[in-house]
Amino acid sequence: MNVTLSLNPEVQKGLMERAHARGVSLADYLQELVAREACVLAAAEPSPIHKRFNNLSDLLLNSPFAGANLDLERSKDYPRPVDLG
């Protein structure tokens, strides 16, 4: 498959410098980047949340925020008196 990219000059310059530093052509460097990204995407198998966790406890214990020491304590909001008369 052939793909044509229109890159702004700054991006092109940066990619060419990286390719040169690796000792490869820009085309080979881009091929390497795309192949690496394709492998990452293939390995990352998205799964619906209901399949990953059996219950809410599992979700909370295995969440990306587990161990982040977030303060999720509810504020003490006392009820207001209600006039029923």
N, C-alpha and C positions, 0 to 999 in steps of 0.2 A: 504494500500500500504506500502510496506517495501522499505526503501532506505538505502544503505550503503554509509557512508561518510569516506573518507580517509583524516583525518585532520593532519596537522603538530602538533608536541607536544606543541608548544607555544599556538596555537589557541585552542587546546583541553584543556589545562590547564586554559586558560582564560574563556572558556565556562563553565568548571566545577566549577570554583570559583564563577561565576555569578549564576549558578544553585544552588550551596550550599548556597549562600547569600539569595536566594529566598526561600530556604527550600524545593527544589524539586530535582528530579533526573535529570541527564543530558538529558535523553530521553524526559522527560516531558518538560524541558526547551526548547529543540529544537522544540518540537511539538508546543509549545506556540509561538516561534519565527516565524515558518513557517505559522501558522494559522494567526498571525497578519499581516505578509507580504502578504498573499493571500487576506486578507480583504482590505488592502491598494490598491493592484493591481486591485481588482474588483471595488473599489470605483473610482479609477482614470480612467475615461472613455476617452480614447483618441479621440479627434475629429479633423477633418481636419480644417485647418485655415480658409478656405472659409465658413465653417459652424459657426465658432465662431464669426466672425466679418463680418459685412455687407459691410464695406468700409474701406479705408485706414485710415481715421480719427479714426474710432473705434479701429482699430488695434493699432495705435500709442498711443491713450489715455488709452488703457487697457493693454498695453504691460508690461512685467515685469520690464522694465526700466522706466516706467512712474514715475515721481517724484524723479528720481535719480540725477537730476541736471547735466546731461551730457552736455558738451559743444560740440554741433554738428554744430557749425557755420562754414560755408565754408571759407577757406582762400581766401584772396583777391589776386587772380592771374590775373594780367593784361595781355592782349594779346600782343604778340610780333608782331613787324612790319613784313609784308610779302612782299618780293620783287616780283612783278608781271611782271617785265620787262625783 
